[in-house]
Amino acid sequence: MHFIDLGRGGIADRWLDIAFVHRNLREDVSDNAANDFLRGLGEPDECAKREFFEQLDELF
């Protein structure tokens, strides 16, 4: 079992929150868990948008 803290989640673009979860799963759990999360969304992965928000977050 894992706990994901979305204290920084909010009302911005939904892919910002998705990027936070994806990156945290990838870094703290596994690549498989991160990919399972994306598949579980039930919609196509907007990879460019997710990667943009992941890179933007690294600036803070």
Stockholm file with secondary structure:
# STOCKHOLM 1.0

chainA/1-60         MHFIDLGRGGIADRWLDIAFVHRNLREDVSDNAANDFLRGLGEPDECAKREFFEQLDELF
#=GR chainA/1-60 SS CCCCCCTTCCSSCHHHHHHHHHHHHHHHTCHHHHHHHHHHTCSCCCHHHHHHHHHHHHTC
#=GC SS_cons        CCCCCCTTCCSSCHHHHHHHHHHHHHHHTCHHHHHHHHHHTCSCCCHHHHHHHHHHHHTC
//
